[in-house]
Amino acid sequence: MNHLTLLLSKVQISCDIHGDGWGWDTPWVPTFDNLRGGKGCPKCKGRYKTPKNILLTRAMESSGKSGLEFQGLLGSYVGVRTRCKVSCNIHGPRC
């Protein structure tokens, strides 16, 4: 195995805090070169991208806890700043 092949090989590695990266919803399987260059755990570095379905589930759960009903997105999902439509359980959809 030459040096370049070794550097570009993907590895299954665990973070001491967040566990096995390959088991996450969006798997983290870095190359040796990424690790050597200091690109460690994306969750520790604040760069982990949570999948859309998990974010939507969290939005539905948190809106229910605050007395709101999640009704969907306004437009298509483009990221965490995507606007959504909610309805107040007491005052209705337009309070």
PABA-48916 format. One record per atom (N, C-alpha, C, O): residue number from 0; residue in one letter; z, y, x. Coordinates in steps of 0.1 Angstrom, whole numbers, plus 5000, padded with zeros to 4 digits. Example, Ala and Ser with C-alpha at 12.3 -4.5 7.8 and 13.67 -1.06 7.14 Angstrom:
BEGIN
num:residuo:pz:py:px
0:A:5078:4943:5132
0:A:5078:4955:5123
0:A:5078:4967:5132
0:A:5085:4967:5142
1:S:5071:4978:5128
1:S:5071:4989:5137
1:S:5079:5000:5129
1:S:5080:5011:5134
This chain:
BEGIN
num:residuo:pz:py:px
0:M:5000:4988:5009
0:M:5000:5000:5000
0:M:5000:5012:5009
0:M:5008:5014:5018
1:N:4991:5022:5007
1:N:4990:5033:5015
1:N:5000:5044:5010
1:N:5005:5043:4999
2:H:5002:5054:5018
2:H:5011:5065:5015
2:H:5008:5072:5002
2:H:5017:5075:4994
3:L:4995:5075:4999
3:L:4991:5083:4987
3:L:4994:5074:4975
3:L:4999:5079:4965
4:T:4991:5061:4975
4:T:4993:5053:4964
4:T:5008:5052:4961
4:T:5012:5052:4949
5:L:5017:5051:4971
5:L:5031:5051:4969
5:L:5036:5064:4962
5:L:5044:5063:4953
6:L:5031:5075:4967
6:L:5035:5088:4961
6:L:5031:5090:4947
6:L:5039:5096:4939
7:L:5020:5084:4943
7:L:5015:5086:4929
7:L:5019:5074:4920
7:L:5015:5074:4908
8:S:5027:5065:4925
8:S:5032:5054:4917
8:S:5043:5059:4907
8:S:5052:5067:4911
9:K:5042:5055:4895
9:K:5052:5058:4885
9:K:5064:5049:4886
9:K:5063:5038:4890
10:V:5076:5055:4884
10:V:5089:5048:4886
10:V:5097:5049:4873
10:V:5097:5059:4866
11:Q:5105:5039:4870
11:Q:5114:5039:4859
11:Q:5128:5043:4865
11:Q:5133:5035:4873
12:I:5133:5054:4862
12:I:5145:5059:4868
12:I:5155:5064:4857
12:I:5150:5068:4846
13:S:5167:5064:4860
13:S:5177:5068:4850
13:S:5184:5081:4855
13:S:5187:5083:4867
14:C:5187:5090:4846
14:C:5195:5102:4849
14:C:5210:5098:4847
14:C:5213:5091:4837
15:D:5219:5103:4855
15:D:5233:5100:4854
15:D:5239:5105:4841
15:D:5248:5099:4835
16:I:5233:5116:4835
16:I:5238:5122:4823
16:I:5230:5117:4811
16:I:5237:5114:4801
17:H:5217:5116:4811
17:H:5209:5114:4799
17:H:5204:5099:4798
17:H:5198:5096:4788
18:G:5206:5091:4808
18:G:5202:5077:4807
18:G:5188:5074:4811
18:G:5182:5082:4819
19:D:5183:5063:4806
19:D:5169:5058:4810
19:D:5158:5066:4804
19:D:5157:5068:4792
20:G:5151:5073:4813
20:G:5140:5082:4808
20:G:5129:5075:4801
20:G:5122:5081:4792
21:W:5126:5062:4804
21:W:5115:5055:4797
21:W:5119:5051:4783
21:W:5110:5047:4776
22:G:5131:5052:4779
22:G:5135:5049:4766
22:G:5136:5061:4756
22:G:5140:5059:4744
23:W:5133:5073:4761
23:W:5134:5085:4752
23:W:5123:5085:4742
23:W:5113:5078:4744
24:D:5124:5094:4732
24:D:5113:5095:4722
24:D:5100:5100:4729
24:D:5090:5095:4725
25:T:5101:5109:4738
25:T:5090:5113:4747
25:T:5094:5108:4761
25:T:5102:5114:4768
26:P:5089:5096:4765
26:P:5093:5090:4777
26:P:5091:5098:4790
26:P:5082:5106:4791
27:W:5101:5097:4799
27:W:5100:5104:4812
27:W:5098:5093:4823
27:W:5108:5085:4825
28:V:5087:5092:4828
28:V:5084:5082:4839
28:V:5077:5090:4850
28:V:5065:5090:4851
29:P:5085:5095:4859
29:P:5079:5104:4870
29:P:5073:5095:4881
29:P:5074:5083:4882
30:T:5066:5102:4890
30:T:5060:5096:4902
30:T:5070:5099:4913
30:T:5079:5107:4912
31:F:5068:5091:4924
31:F:5077:5093:4936
31:F:5075:5108:4941
31:F:5084:5114:4945
32:D:5063:5112:4940
32:D:5060:5126:4945
32:D:5067:5136:4936
32:D:5072:5146:4942
33:N:5068:5134:4923
33:N:5076:5144:4915
33:N:5090:5144:4919
33:N:5096:5155:4920
34:L:5096:5132:4921
34:L:5110:5132:4925
34:L:5112:5138:4939
34:L:5122:5145:4941
35:R:5103:5135:4948
35:R:5104:5141:4961
35:R:5103:5156:4961
35:R:5109:5163:4969
36:G:5095:5161:4952
36:G:5093:5176:4950
36:G:5104:5183:4943
36:G:5104:5195:4940
37:G:5115:5175:4938
37:G:5126:5181:4932
37:G:5125:5182:4917
37:G:5133:5189:4910
38:K:5114:5176:4911
38:K:5113:5176:4896
38:K:5121:5164:4891
38:K:5116:5153:4888
39:G:5134:5167:4888
39:G:5143:5157:4883
39:G:5142:5156:4868
39:G:5132:5158:4862
40:C:5153:5152:4862
40:C:5154:5149:4848
40:C:5150:5162:4840
40:C:5156:5172:4841
41:P:5140:5160:4831
41:P:5135:5172:4823
41:P:5146:5177:4813
41:P:5146:5189:4810
42:K:5155:5168:4809
42:K:5166:5172:4799
42:K:5176:5181:4807
42:K:5180:5191:4802
43:C:5179:5177:4819
43:C:5188:5185:4827
43:C:5182:5199:4831
43:C:5189:5209:4832
44:K:5169:5199:4833
44:K:5162:5211:4836
44:K:5158:5220:4824
44:K:5153:5231:4826
45:G:5161:5215:4812
45:G:5157:5222:4800
45:G:5143:5222:4797
45:G:5138:5232:4791
46:R:5135:5212:4802
46:R:5121:5212:4800
46:R:5116:5200:4791
46:R:5104:5197:4790
47:Y:5126:5193:4785
47:Y:5122:5181:4777
47:Y:5116:5186:4764
47:Y:5122:5195:4757
48:K:5105:5180:4760
48:K:5099:5184:4747
48:K:5102:5174:4737
48:K:5097:5162:4737
49:T:5110:5178:4727
49:T:5114:5169:4716
49:T:5102:5167:4707
49:T:5095:5176:4704
50:P:5099:5154:4703
50:P:5088:5151:4694
50:P:5089:5159:4681
50:P:5099:5162:4676
51:K:5077:5162:4675
51:K:5076:5169:4662
51:K:5084:5162:4651
51:K:5091:5169:4644
52:N:5083:5149:4650
52:N:5090:5142:4639
52:N:5105:5144:4640
52:N:5112:5144:4630
53:I:5110:5144:4652
53:I:5125:5145:4654
53:I:5129:5160:4651
53:I:5139:5162:4644
54:L:5121:5169:4655
54:L:5124:5183:4651
54:L:5124:5186:4636
54:L:5133:5193:4631
55:L:5114:5180:4629
55:L:5114:5182:4615
55:L:5126:5175:4608
55:L:5131:5180:4598
56:T:5130:5164:4613
56:T:5141:5157:4607
56:T:5154:5165:4609
56:T:5162:5167:4600
57:R:5155:5171:4621
57:R:5167:5180:4624
57:R:5166:5192:4615
57:R:5177:5197:4610
58:A:5155:5198:4612
58:A:5153:5210:4604
58:A:5158:5206:4589
58:A:5165:5214:4583
59:M:5154:5195:4585
59:M:5158:5190:4571
59:M:5173:5188:4570
59:M:5179:5192:4560
60:E:5179:5182:4580
60:E:5193:5179:4580
60:E:5201:5192:4581
60:E:5211:5194:4574
61:S:5197:5201:4590
61:S:5205:5214:4592
61:S:5203:5223:4580
61:S:5213:5230:4576
62:S:5192:5223:4573
62:S:5190:5232:4562
62:S:5199:5227:4550
62:S:5204:5235:4543
63:G:5200:5213:4549
63:G:5208:5208:4538
63:G:5223:5211:4540
63:G:5230:5213:4530
64:K:5228:5212:4553
64:K:5241:5215:4556
64:K:5245:5229:4553
64:K:5256:5233:4550
65:S:5235:5238:4553
65:S:5237:5252:4551
65:S:5233:5257:4537
65:S:5232:5269:4534
66:G:5232:5247:4527
66:G:5229:5251:4513
66:G:5214:5254:4511
66:G:5211:5261:4501
67:L:5206:5250:4519
67:L:5191:5252:4517
67:L:5184:5239:4516
67:L:5189:5229:4520
68:E:5172:5240:4510
68:E:5164:5228:4508
68:E:5151:5231:4516
68:E:5144:5241:4514
69:F:5148:5222:4526
69:F:5136:5223:4534
69:F:5124:5219:4526
69:F:5124:5208:4521
70:Q:5114:5228:4525
70:Q:5103:5225:4516
70:Q:5090:5223:4524
70:Q:5080:5219:4518
71:G:5090:5225:4537
71:G:5078:5223:4545
71:G:5075:5234:4555
71:G:5083:5244:4556
72:L:5064:5233:4561
72:L:5060:5243:4571
72:L:5051:5253:4565
72:L:5043:5250:4556
73:L:5051:5265:4570
73:L:5041:5275:4567
73:L:5030:5275:4577
73:L:5031:5280:4588
74:G:5020:5268:4574
74:G:5009:5266:4583
74:G:5011:5253:4591
74:G:5019:5244:4587
75:S:5004:5251:4602
75:S:5005:5239:4610
75:S:5016:5241:4621
75:S:5019:5252:4625
76:Y:5022:5230:4625
76:Y:5032:5230:4635
76:Y:5026:5233:4649
76:Y:5017:5227:4654
77:V:5032:5244:4655
77:V:5027:5248:4668
77:V:5038:5248:4679
77:V:5036:5250:4691
78:G:5050:5246:4675
78:G:5062:5246:4684
78:G:5074:5250:4677
78:G:5075:5251:4664
79:V:5085:5252:4684
79:V:5098:5255:4678
79:V:5099:5268:4671
79:V:5108:5270:4663
80:R:5089:5277:4673
80:R:5089:5289:4666
80:R:5081:5289:4653
80:R:5078:5299:4646
81:T:5076:5277:4649
81:T:5068:5275:4637
81:T:5077:5279:4625
81:T:5088:5274:4624
82:R:5072:5287:4616
82:R:5079:5291:4604
82:R:5079:5280:4594
82:R:5069:5273:4592
83:C:5090:5279:4586
83:C:5091:5269:4576
83:C:5095:5276:4563
83:C:5101:5287:4562
84:K:5093:5268:4552
84:K:5096:5273:4538
84:K:5109:5266:4534
84:K:5110:5254:4534
85:V:5119:5274:4530
85:V:5131:5268:4525
85:V:5135:5275:4511
85:V:5130:5285:4508
86:S:5143:5268:4504
86:S:5148:5273:4491
86:S:5163:5272:4491
86:S:5169:5263:4495
87:C:5169:5283:4486
87:C:5184:5283:4484
87:C:5188:5275:4472
87:C:5182:5276:4462
88:N:5198:5266:4474
88:N:5202:5257:4464
88:N:5209:5265:4452
88:N:5211:5260:4441
89:I:5214:5277:4455
89:I:5221:5285:4445
89:I:5212:5295:4438
89:I:5211:5296:4426
90:H:5204:5302:4447
90:H:5196:5313:4442
90:H:5181:5310:4439
90:H:5174:5318:4434
91:G:5177:5298:4444
91:G:5163:5294:4442
91:G:5154:5298:4454
91:G:5159:5302:4464
92:P:5141:5297:4452
92:P:5132:5298:4463
92:P:5130:5313:4468
92:P:5126:5315:4480
93:R:5133:5322:4460
93:R:5130:5336:4464
93:R:5143:5344:4462
93:R:5144:5352:4453
94:C:5152:5343:4472
94:C:5165:5350:4471
94:C:5164:5362:4480
94:C:5174:5370:4481
